[in-house]
């Protein structure tokens, strides 16, 4: 799989584009090309559904907690799972709505 990425250049020019080739190594088990493509899509589905939301909506990369960061990470995961359990599709909008009205949060299934 080939993809383009951008990384911060050390010069004043800003960003540098890099071309990456990704290889997926499989065990000796025999898979069809269709099965391999499905496994790769499933992997990226997890990446996009969990890690991207944690980074973008919940600002996980910007967290500066040094003592027991796992506790706060568990709280972020709990909040995300609670919103998903209650059928929220857009996590950013749900966070905004819940910040405006605590009653929305307390009315979620699984809180009481």
PAPALO-532462 format. One record per atom (N, C-alpha, C, O, CB): z negated, x negated, y negated; atom name; residue number from 1; residue in one letter. Coordinates in pm, whole numbers, plus 50000, padded with zeros to 5 digits. Glycine has a CB too. Example, Ala and Ser with C-alpha at 12.3 -4.5 7.8 and 13.67 -1.06 7.14 Angstrom:
BEGIN
ATOM       Z       X       Y   atom   seq   type
ATOM   49220   48681   50569      N     1      A
ATOM   49220   48770   50450     CA     1      A
ATOM   49220   48680   50330      C     1      A
ATOM   49154   48576   50332      O     1      A
ATOM   49095   48869   50447     CB     1      A
ATOM   49292   48715   50225      N     2      S
ATOM   49286   48633   50106     CA     2      S
ATOM   49213   48710   49997      C     2      S
ATOM   49196   48659   49886      O     2      S
ATOM   49428   48592   50060     CB     2      S
***
This chain:
BEGIN
ATOM       Z       X       Y   atom   seq   type
ATOM   50000   49915   50116      N     1      X
ATOM   50000   50000   50000     CA     1      X
ATOM   50000   49910   49877      C     1      X
ATOM   49925   49812   49871      O     1      X
ATOM   49878   50097   50000     CB     1      X
ATOM   50083   49943   49782      N     2      X
ATOM   50092   49864   49658     CA     2      X
ATOM   50040   49947   49543      C     2      X
ATOM   50065   50067   49535      O     2      X
ATOM   50238   49816   49632     CB     2      X
ATOM   49967   49882   49452      N     3      X
ATOM   49917   49952   49334     CA     3      X
ATOM   49904   49855   49218      C     3      X
ATOM   49887   49735   49236      O     3      X
ATOM   49781   50020   49364     CB     3      X
ATOM   49912   49910   49099      N     4      X
ATOM   49894   49832   48977     CA     4      X
ATOM   49755   49857   48922      C     4      X
ATOM   49708   49971   48919      O     4      X
ATOM   50002   49869   48872     CB     4      X
ATOM   49689   49751   48878      N     5      X
ATOM   49559   49764   48815     CA     5      X
ATOM   49561   49688   48684      C     5      X
ATOM   49646   49602   48662      O     5      X
ATOM   49445   49712   48908     CB     5      X
ATOM   49468   49720   48598      N     6      X
ATOM   49454   49648   48472     CA     6      X
ATOM   49318   49582   48469      C     6      X
ATOM   49217   49642   48505      O     6      X
ATOM   49472   49743   48350     CB     6      X
ATOM   49316   49457   48426      N     7      X
ATOM   49188   49389   48411     CA     7      X
ATOM   49183   49325   48273      C     7      X
ATOM   49286   49289   48215      O     7      X
ATOM   49166   49284   48523     CB     7      X
ATOM   49064   49311   48224      N     8      X
ATOM   49044   49258   48089     CA     8      X
ATOM   49085   49112   48087      C     8      X
ATOM   49035   49031   48166      O     8      X
ATOM   48897   49275   48043     CB     8      X
ATOM   49175   49077   47997      N     9      X
ATOM   49220   48939   47982     CA     9      X
ATOM   49118   48862   47899      C     9      X
ATOM   49052   48919   47812      O     9      X
ATOM   49360   48933   47918     CB     9      X
ATOM   49106   48735   47924      N    10      X
ATOM   49012   48652   47849     CA    10      X
ATOM   49066   48615   47711      C    10      X
ATOM   48991   48569   47625      O    10      X
ATOM   48980   48527   47926     CB    10      X
ATOM   49192   48635   47692      N    11      X
ATOM   49251   48606   47562     CA    11      X
ATOM   49242   48728   47473      C    11      X
ATOM   49194   48833   47516      O    11      X
ATOM   49398   48561   47577     CB    11      X
ATOM   49287   48715   47352      N    12      X
ATOM   49280   48827   47257     CA    12      X
ATOM   49385   48934   47285      C    12      X
ATOM   49388   49036   47216      O    12      X
ATOM   49297   48775   47115     CB    12      X
ATOM   49471   48913   47383      N    13      X
ATOM   49579   49008   47409     CA    13      X
ATOM   49532   49139   47471      C    13      X
ATOM   49609   49235   47477      O    13      X
ATOM   49680   48945   47498     CB    13      X
ATOM   49408   49144   47517      N    14      X
ATOM   49356   49272   47568     CA    14      X
ATOM   49355   49282   47718      C    14      X
ATOM   49263   49232   47783      O    14      X
ATOM   49437   49384   47513     CB    14      X
ATOM   49456   49347   47776      N    15      X
ATOM   49456   49379   47918     CA    15      X
ATOM   49569   49307   47989      C    15      X
ATOM   49676   49284   47932      O    15      X
ATOM   49467   49530   47939     CB    15      X
ATOM   49545   49273   48114      N    16      X
ATOM   49646   49208   48197     CA    16      X
ATOM   49673   49299   48317      C    16      X
ATOM   49579   49345   48381      O    16      X
ATOM   49600   49065   48242     CB    16      X
ATOM   49797   49324   48347      N    17      X
ATOM   49836   49409   48459     CA    17      X
ATOM   49851   49322   48583      C    17      X
ATOM   49916   49218   48581      O    17      X
ATOM   49969   49486   48429     CB    17      X
ATOM   49789   49367   48691      N    18      X
ATOM   49799   49296   48819     CA    18      X
ATOM   49859   49388   48923      C    18      X
ATOM   49834   49508   48924      O    18      X
ATOM   49660   49245   48865     CB    18      X
ATOM   49938   49331   49010      N    19      X
ATOM   50002   49403   49118     CA    19      X
ATOM   49928   49369   49247      C    19      X
ATOM   49926   49252   49287      O    19      X
ATOM   50154   49369   49127     CB    19      X
ATOM   49867   49467   49313      N    20      X
ATOM   49791   49445   49434     CA    20      X
ATOM   49863   49504   49554      C    20      X
ATOM   49927   49609   49546      O    20      X
ATOM   49651   49507   49422     CB    20      X
ATOM   49853   49435   49663      N    21      X
ATOM   49898   49489   49792     CA    21      X
ATOM   49775   49503   49880      C    21      X
ATOM   49703   49406   49902      O    21      X
ATOM   50007   49397   49859     CB    21      X
ATOM   49751   49623   49929      N    22      X
ATOM   49635   49650   50012     CA    22      X
ATOM   49679   49663   50156      C    22      X
ATOM   49778   49730   50187      O    22      X
ATOM   49563   49778   49965     CB    22      X
ATOM   49605   49598   50243      N    23      X
ATOM   49635   49605   50386     CA    23      X
ATOM   49521   49677   50456      C    23      X
ATOM   49404   49654   50425      O    23      X
ATOM   49654   49462   50446     CB    23      X
ATOM   49554   49763   50547      N    24      X
ATOM   49455   49832   50629     CA    24      X
ATOM   49464   49776   50770      C    24      X
ATOM   49568   49787   50836      O    24      X
ATOM   49477   49986   50627     CB    24      X
ATOM   49355   49716   50815      N    25      X
ATOM   49353   49657   50948     CA    25      X
ATOM   49289   49755   51045      C    25      X
ATOM   49183   49811   51018      O    25      X
ATOM   49276   49523   50948     CB    25      X
ATOM   49355   49776   51156      N    26      X
ATOM   49307   49871   51256     CA    26      X
ATOM   49268   49797   51382      C    26      X
ATOM   49312   49685   51407      O    26      X
ATOM   49415   49977   51286     CB    26      X
ATOM   49186   49860   51461      N    27      X
ATOM   49149   49802   51589     CA    27      X
ATOM   49269   49812   51683      C    27      X
ATOM   49378   49851   51642      O    27      X
ATOM   49024   49875   51651     CB    27      X
ATOM   49248   49776   51805      N    28      X
ATOM   49359   49777   51902     CA    28      X
ATOM   49397   49917   51948      C    28      X
ATOM   49495   49934   52020      O    28      X
ATOM   49323   49693   52022     CB    28      X
ATOM   49319   50017   51907      N    29      X
ATOM   49353   50154   51944     CA    29      X
ATOM   49487   50192   51881      C    29      X
ATOM   49521   50146   51772      O    29      X
ATOM   49242   50255   51900     CB    29      X
ATOM   49561   50273   51951      N    30      X
ATOM   49693   50310   51902     CA    30      X
ATOM   49685   50436   51818      C    30      X
ATOM   49633   50539   51862      O    30      X
ATOM   49790   50329   52019     CB    30      X
ATOM   49737   50428   51697      N    31      X
ATOM   49743   50539   51605     CA    31      X
ATOM   49887   50560   51564      C    31      X
ATOM   49965   50465   51556      O    31      X
ATOM   49652   50515   51483     CB    31      X
ATOM   49920   50683   51538      N    32      X
ATOM   50053   50708   51482     CA    32      X
ATOM   50047   50683   51332      C    32      X
ATOM   49939   50676   51274      O    32      X
ATOM   50101   50853   51514     CB    32      X
ATOM   50162   50671   51270      N    33      X
ATOM   50168   50652   51126     CA    33      X
ATOM   50108   50772   51054      C    33      X
ATOM   50045   50757   50949      O    33      X
ATOM   50313   50630   51080     CB    33      X
ATOM   50127   50890   51110      N    34      X
ATOM   50071   51011   51051     CA    34      X
ATOM   49918   51007   51051      C    34      X
ATOM   49854   51045   50953      O    34      X
ATOM   50121   51135   51127     CB    34      X
ATOM   49858   50960   51164      N    35      X
ATOM   49713   50948   51172     CA    35      X
ATOM   49660   50844   51073      C    35      X
ATOM   49558   50867   51008      O    35      X
ATOM   49671   50911   51315     CB    35      X
ATOM   49728   50731   51063      N    36      X
ATOM   49686   50627   50968     CA    36      X
ATOM   49689   50679   50826      C    36      X
ATOM   49595   50655   50749      O    36      X
ATOM   49775   50502   50980     CB    36      X
ATOM   49793   50749   50788      N    37      X
ATOM   49803   50804   50653     CA    37      X
ATOM   49692   50904   50627      C    37      X
ATOM   49637   50909   50517      O    37      X
ATOM   49940   50871   50631     CB    37      X
ATOM   49657   50984   50727      N    38      X
ATOM   49549   51081   50712     CA    38      X
ATOM   49415   51012   50691      C    38      X
ATOM   49335   51055   50608      O    38      X
ATOM   49541   51172   50836     CB    38      X
ATOM   49389   50902   50766      N    39      X
ATOM   49264   50829   50751     CA    39      X
ATOM   49253   50765   50613      C    39      X
ATOM   49145   50765   50553      O    39      X
ATOM   49251   50722   50859     CB    39      X
ATOM   49361   50711   50562      N    40      X
ATOM   49360   50651   50429     CA    40      X
ATOM   49335   50758   50323      C    40      X
ATOM   49257   50736   50230      O    40      X
ATOM   49494   50577   50400     CB    40      X
ATOM   49401   50874   50335      N    41      X
ATOM   49379   50983   50239     CA    41      X
ATOM   49235   51033   50244      C    41      X
ATOM   49177   51063   50140      O    41      X
ATOM   49475   51100   50267     CB    41      X
ATOM   49178   51042   50364      N    42      X
ATOM   49038   51085   50375     CA    42      X
ATOM   48945   50987   50307      C    42      X
ATOM   48848   51028   50243      O    42      X
ATOM   48998   51101   50521     CB    42      X
ATOM   48972   50858   50319      N    43      X
ATOM   48889   50757   50253     CA    43      X
ATOM   48894   50774   50102      C    43      X
ATOM   48790   50773   50036      O    43      X
ATOM   48934   50615   50293     CB    43      X
ATOM   49013   50790   50046      N    44      X
ATOM   49026   50803   49901     CA    44      X
ATOM   48976   50937   49853      C    44      X
ATOM   48937   50950   49737      O    44      X
ATOM   49171   50783   49858     CB    44      X
ATOM   48976   51039   49939      N    45      X
ATOM   48919   51169   49902     CA    45      X
ATOM   48769   51153   49875      C    45      X
ATOM   48717   51209   49779      O    45      X
ATOM   48944   51274   50013     CB    45      X
ATOM   48701   51077   49959      N    46      X
ATOM   48559   51051   49939     CA    46      X
ATOM   48538   50973   49810      C    46      X
ATOM   48449   51005   49732      O    46      X
ATOM   48499   50974   50059     CB    46      X
ATOM   48619   50872   49788      N    47      X
ATOM   48608   50791   49666     CA    47      X
ATOM   48624   50877   49542      C    47      X
ATOM   48545   50867   49448      O    47      X
ATOM   48713   50679   49666     CB    47      X
ATOM   48724   50961   49541      N    48      X
ATOM   48751   51043   49423     CA    48      X
ATOM   48649   51154   49405      C    48      X
ATOM   48614   51188   49292      O    48      X
ATOM   48890   51102   49432     CB    48      X
ATOM   48602   51211   49514      N    49      X
ATOM   48510   51325   49505     CA    49      X
ATOM   48367   51283   49473      C    49      X
ATOM   48294   51360   49410      O    49      X
ATOM   48513   51403   49634     CB    49      X
ATOM   48326   51166   49515      N    50      X
ATOM   48188   51125   49494     CA    50      X
ATOM   48176   51016   49388      C    50      X
ATOM   48118   51038   49282      O    50      X
ATOM   48128   51076   49624     CB    50      X
ATOM   48230   50899   49416      N    51      X
ATOM   48206   50784   49330     CA    51      X
ATOM   48265   50802   49191      C    51      X
ATOM   48203   50763   49092      O    51      X
ATOM   48262   50660   49393     CB    51      X
ATOM   48384   50859   49181      N    52      X
ATOM   48445   50879   49051     CA    52      X
ATOM   48362   50975   48967      C    52      X
ATOM   48343   50952   48847      O    52      X
ATOM   48589   50932   49066     CB    52      X
ATOM   48312   51082   49027      N    53      X
ATOM   48229   51179   48953     CA    53      X
ATOM   48098   51114   48910      C    53      X
ATOM   48052   51135   48798      O    53      X
ATOM   48202   51304   49040     CB    53      X
ATOM   48037   51036   49000      N    54      X
ATOM   47913   50968   48963     CA    54      X
ATOM   47936   50871   48847      C    54      X
ATOM   47852   50862   48757      O    54      X
ATOM   47856   50893   49083     CB    54      X
ATOM   48047   50800   48849      N    55      X
ATOM   48075   50704   48742     CA    55      X
ATOM   48110   50773   48611      C    55      X
ATOM   48059   50735   48506      O    55      X
ATOM   48189   50612   48783     CB    55      X
ATOM   48196   50872   48615      N    56      X
ATOM   48246   50933   48493     CA    56      X
ATOM   48153   51038   48435      C    56      X
ATOM   48121   51033   48316      O    56      X
ATOM   48381   50994   48518     CB    56      X
ATOM   48109   51132   48515      N    57      X
ATOM   48028   51243   48463     CA    57      X
ATOM   47882   51207   48448      C    57      X
ATOM   47816   51250   48353      O    57      X
ATOM   48042   51362   48552     CB    57      X
ATOM   47829   51130   48542      N    58      X
ATOM   47687   51097   48539     CA    58      X
ATOM   47660   50956   48487      C    58      X
ATOM   47544   50915   48481      O    58      X
ATOM   47629   51112   48676     CB    58      X
ATOM   47764   50882   48451      N    59      X
ATOM   47748   50751   48388     CA    59      X
ATOM   47675   50649   48473      C    59      X
ATOM   47595   50571   48421      O    59      X
ATOM   47676   50767   48260     CB    59      X
ATOM   47701   50648   48601      N    60      X
ATOM   47627   50560   48692     CA    60      X
ATOM   47650   50411   48661      C    60      X
ATOM   47557   50332   48676      O    60      X
ATOM   47667   50588   48834     CB    60      X
ATOM   47768   50374   48619      N    61      X
ATOM   47795   50233   48591     CA    61      X
ATOM   47721   50183   48467      C    61      X
ATOM   47698   50062   48453      O    61      X
ATOM   47943   50211   48573     CB    61      X
ATOM   47685   50272   48377      N    62      X
ATOM   47619   50232   48253     CA    62      X
ATOM   47466   50228   48265      C    62      X
ATOM   47399   50193   48168      O    62      X
ATOM   47658   50326   48142     CB    62      X
ATOM   47412   50262   48380      N    63      X
ATOM   47267   50268   48398     CA    63      X
ATOM   47208   50127   48394      C    63      X
ATOM   47260   50036   48458      O    63      X
ATOM   47230   50338   48532     CB    63      X
ATOM   47101   50111   48317      N    64      X
ATOM   47038   49980   48300     CA    64      X
ATOM   46900   49973   48366      C    64      X
ATOM   46818   49888   48329      O    64      X
ATOM   47026   49949   48151     CB    64      X
ATOM   46874   50059   48461      N    65      X
ATOM   46744   50061   48527     CA    65      X
ATOM   46733   49941   48621      C    65      X
ATOM   46821   49918   48703      O    65      X
ATOM   46724   50194   48604     CB    65      X
ATOM   46624   49867   48609      N    66      X
ATOM   46606   49748   48691     CA    66      X
ATOM   46498   49767   48798      C    66      X
ATOM   46503   49700   48902      O    66      X
ATOM   46569   49630   48603     CB    66      X
ATOM   46403   49855   48775      N    67      X
ATOM   46298   49879   48875     CA    67      X
ATOM   46328   50008   48949      C    67      X
ATOM   46345   50113   48888      O    67      X
ATOM   46158   49885   48808     CB    67      X
ATOM   46334   50000   49078      N    68      X
ATOM   46360   50115   49165     CA    68      X
ATOM   46484   50194   49124      C    68      X
ATOM   46474   50315   49102      O    68      X
ATOM   46240   50206   49166     CB    68      X
ATOM   46599   50129   49112      N    69      X
ATOM   46719   50204   49073     CA    69      X
ATOM   46761   50306   49178      C    69      X
ATOM   46833   50401   49147      O    69      X
ATOM   46833   50108   49047     CB    69      X
ATOM   46717   50287   49302      N    70      X
ATOM   46754   50379   49408     CA    70      X
ATOM   46696   50518   49388      C    70      X
ATOM   46755   50618   49430      O    70      X
ATOM   46710   50325   49540     CB    70      X
ATOM   46580   50526   49323      N    71      X
ATOM   46518   50656   49299     CA    71      X
ATOM   46604   50739   49203      C    71      X
ATOM   46629   50857   49227      O    71      X
ATOM   46375   50639   49241     CB    71      X
ATOM   46649   50676   49095      N    72      X
ATOM   46732   50747   48997     CA    72      X
ATOM   46869   50778   49058      C    72      X
ATOM   46926   50883   49031      O    72      X
ATOM   46748   50663   48867     CB    72      X
ATOM   46921   50688   49140      N    73      X
ATOM   47048   50715   49208     CA    73      X
ATOM   47034   50835   49301      C    73      X
ATOM   47124   50918   49311      O    73      X
ATOM   47095   50590   49288     CB    73      X
ATOM   46920   50844   49370      N    74      X
ATOM   46896   50959   49459     CA    74      X
ATOM   46890   51089   49378      C    74      X
ATOM   46939   51192   49423      O    74      X
ATOM   46765   50940   49539     CB    74      X
ATOM   46829   51085   49259      N    75      X
ATOM   46825   51203   49173     CA    75      X
ATOM   46965   51244   49127      C    75      X
ATOM   46996   51363   49121      O    75      X
ATOM   46737   51177   49052     CB    75      X
ATOM   47049   51146   49093      N    76      X
ATOM   47188   51177   49055     CA    76      X
ATOM   47262   51242   49171      C    76      X
ATOM   47334   51340   49151      O    76      X
ATOM   47261   51050   49008     CB    76      X
ATOM   47247   51187   49290      N    77      X
ATOM   47312   51244   49408     CA    77      X
ATOM   47259   51384   49437      C    77      X
ATOM   47336   51473   49474      O    77      X
ATOM   47290   51154   49531     CB    77      X
ATOM   47128   51404   49420      N    78      X
ATOM   47070   51536   49441     CA    78      X
ATOM   47129   51637   49343      C    78      X
ATOM   47165   51748   49382      O    78      X
ATOM   46918   51530   49426     CB    78      X
ATOM   47139   51597   49216      N    79      X
ATOM   47195   51688   49115     CA    79      X
ATOM   47341   51721   49147      C    79      X
ATOM   47382   51837   49137      O    79      X
ATOM   47185   51625   48974     CB    79      X
ATOM   47418   51621   49186      N    80      X
ATOM   47558   51644   49220     CA    80      X
ATOM   47570   51736   49342      C    80      X
ATOM   47651   51828   49342      O    80      X
ATOM   47629   51511   49247     CB    80      X
ATOM   47491   51710   49444      N    81      X
ATOM   47495   51793   49565     CA    81      X
ATOM   47451   51936   49535      C    81      X
ATOM   47507   52031   49591      O    81      X
ATOM   47407   51733   49674     CB    81      X
ATOM   47351   51952   49450      N    82      X
ATOM   47304   52085   49414     CA    82      X
ATOM   47412   52165   49342      C    82      X
ATOM   47432   52283   49369      O    82      X
ATOM   47178   52075   49328     CB    82      X
ATOM   47481   52099   49249      N    83      X
ATOM   47589   52168   49177     CA    83      X
ATOM   47703   52204   49272      C    83      X
ATOM   47758   52313   49263      O    83      X
ATOM   47642   52080   49063     CB    83      X
ATOM   47738   52112   49362      N    84      X
ATOM   47846   52140   49457     CA    84      X
ATOM   47806   52252   49553      C    84      X
ATOM   47888   52337   49587      O    84      X
ATOM   47883   52013   49537     CB    84      X
ATOM   47680   52253   49595      N    85      X
ATOM   47629   52357   49685     CA    85      X
ATOM   47638   52495   49620      C    85      X
ATOM   47660   52595   49688      O    85      X
ATOM   47483   52326   49725     CB    85      X
ATOM   47623   52500   49489      N    86      X
ATOM   47628   52625   49415     CA    86      X
ATOM   47769   52658   49366      C    86      X
ATOM   47786   52747   49283      O    86      X
ATOM   47533   52620   49298     CB    86      X
ATOM   47868   52588   49416      N    87      X
ATOM   48007   52624   49390     CA    87      X
ATOM   48065   52573   49260      C    87      X
ATOM   48171   52620   49217      O    87      X
ATOM   48021   52768   49393     CB    87      X
ATOM   47998   52479   49195      N    88      X
ATOM   48053   52424   49071     CA    88      X
ATOM   48175   52338   49103      C    88      X
ATOM   48169   52250   49189      O    88      X
ATOM   47946   52341   48994     CB    88      X
ATOM   48284   52363   49034      N    89      X
ATOM   48406   52286   49056     CA    89      X
ATOM   48417   52171   48956      C    89      X
ATOM   48452   52059   48993      O    89      X
ATOM   48529   52376   49045     CB    89      X
ATOM   48387   52199   48831      N    90      X
ATOM   48395   52097   48727     CA    90      X
ATOM   48253   52051   48695      C    90      X
ATOM   48177   52121   48627      O    90      X
ATOM   48467   52151   48598     CB    90      X
ATOM   48217   51933   48743      N    91      X
ATOM   48081   51883   48728     CA    91      X
ATOM   48049   51855   48582      C    91      X
ATOM   47937   51881   48538      O    91      X
ATOM   48061   51757   48812     CB    91      X
ATOM   48143   51803   48507      N    92      X
ATOM   48118   51774   48365     CA    92      X
ATOM   48084   51902   48288      C    92      X
ATOM   47993   51902   48206      O    92      X
ATOM   48241   51705   48301     CB    92      X
ATOM   48157   52010   48315      N    93      X
ATOM   48130   52136   48247     CA    93      X
ATOM   47995   52193   48292      C    93      X
ATOM   47922   52249   48211      O    93      X
ATOM   48241   52237   48275     CB    93      X
ATOM   47963   52178   48420      N    94      X
ATOM   47834   52227   48470     CA    94      X
ATOM   47719   52150   48407      C    94      X
ATOM   47616   52209   48373      O    94      X
ATOM   47828   52216   48623     CB    94      X
ATOM   47734   52019   48391      N    95      X
ATOM   47630   51941   48326     CA    95      X
ATOM   47609   51986   48182      C    95      X
ATOM   47495   51998   48136      O    95      X
ATOM   47666   51792   48329     CB    95      X
ATOM   47718   52012   48112      N    96      X
ATOM   47709   52058   47973     CA    96      X
ATOM   47640   52194   47966      C    96      X
ATOM   47550   52214   47885      O    96      X
ATOM   47850   52066   47910     CB    96      X
ATOM   47682   52288   48051      N    97      X
ATOM   47622   52422   48051     CA    97      X
ATOM   47473   52416   48085      C    97      X
ATOM   47392   52487   48024      O    97      X
ATOM   47694   52512   48151     CB    97      X
ATOM   47437   52332   48181      N    98      X
ATOM   47297   52322   48221     CA    98      X
ATOM   47212   52253   48115      C    98      X
ATOM   47093   52282   48102      O    98      X
ATOM   47286   52248   48353     CB    98      X
ATOM   47272   52163   48039      N    99      X
ATOM   47197   52098   47931     CA    99      X
ATOM   47169   52197   47819      C    99      X
ATOM   47067   52185   47751      O    99      X
ATOM   47274   51977   47877     CB    99      X
ATOM   47258   52293   47798      N   100      X
ATOM   47238   52392   47692     CA   100      X
ATOM   47136   52498   47730      C   100      X
ATOM   47067   52551   47643      O   100      X
ATOM   47370   52458   47657     CB   100      X
ATOM   47125   52530   47858      N   101      X
ATOM   47037   52639   47900     CA   101      X
ATOM   46969   52602   48032      C   101      X
ATOM   47034   52599   48136      O   101      X
ATOM   47117   52772   47914     CB   101      X
ATOM   46840   52575   48027      N   102      X
ATOM   46767   52537   48147     CA   102      X
ATOM   46763   52650   48250      C   102      X
ATOM   46749   52625   48369      O   102      X
ATOM   46625   52497   48110     CB   102      X
ATOM   46776   52775   48204      N   103      X
ATOM   46776   52888   48297     CA   103      X
ATOM   46892   52879   48396      C   103      X
ATOM   46877   52919   48511      O   103      X
ATOM   46784   53019   48220     CB   103      X
ATOM   47007   52825   48353      N   104      X
ATOM   47119   52807   48446     CA   104      X
ATOM   47078   52718   48563      C   104      X
ATOM   47106   52748   48679      O   104      X
ATOM   47241   52747   48373     CB   104      X
ATOM   47012   52608   48530      N   105      X
ATOM   46970   52514   48633     CA   105      X
ATOM   46868   52578   48726      C   105      X
ATOM   46876   52563   48848      O   105      X
ATOM   46912   52388   48570     CB   105      X
ATOM   46773   52650   48669      N   106      X
ATOM   46667   52710   48752     CA   106      X
ATOM   46717   52826   48837      C   106      X
ATOM   46651   52865   48933      O   106      X
ATOM   46554   52758   48663     CB   106      X
ATOM   46833   52881   48804      N   107      X
ATOM   46889   52990   48883     CA   107      X
ATOM   46977   52942   48998      C   107      X
ATOM   47029   53024   49075      O   107      X
ATOM   46969   53081   48793     CB   107      X
ATOM   46995   52812   49012      N   108      X
ATOM   47073   52761   49123     CA   108      X
ATOM   47004   52791   49256      C   108      X
ATOM   46882   52787   49267      O   108      X
ATOM   47095   52610   49108     CB   108      X
ATOM   47086   52822   49357      N   109      X
ATOM   47032   52835   49493     CA   109      X
ATOM   46983   52698   49537      C   109      X
ATOM   47049   52597   49512      O   109      X
ATOM   47141   52893   49594     CB   109      X
ATOM   46868   52694   49600      N   110      X
ATOM   46815   52568   49648     CA   110      X
ATOM   46707   52509   49559      C   110      X
ATOM   46641   52413   49597      O   110      X
ATOM   46925   52469   49663     CB   110      X
ATOM   46688   52566   49440      N   111      X
ATOM   46583   52517   49350     CA   111      X
ATOM   46450   52582   49384      C   111      X
ATOM   46348   52514   49393      O   111      X
ATOM   46620   52545   49202     CB   111      X
ATOM   46451   52713   49403      N   112      X
ATOM   46325   52784   49428     CA   112      X
ATOM   46307   52810   49574      C   112      X
ATOM   46207   52870   49614      O   112      X
ATOM   46320   52915   49352     CB   112      X
***
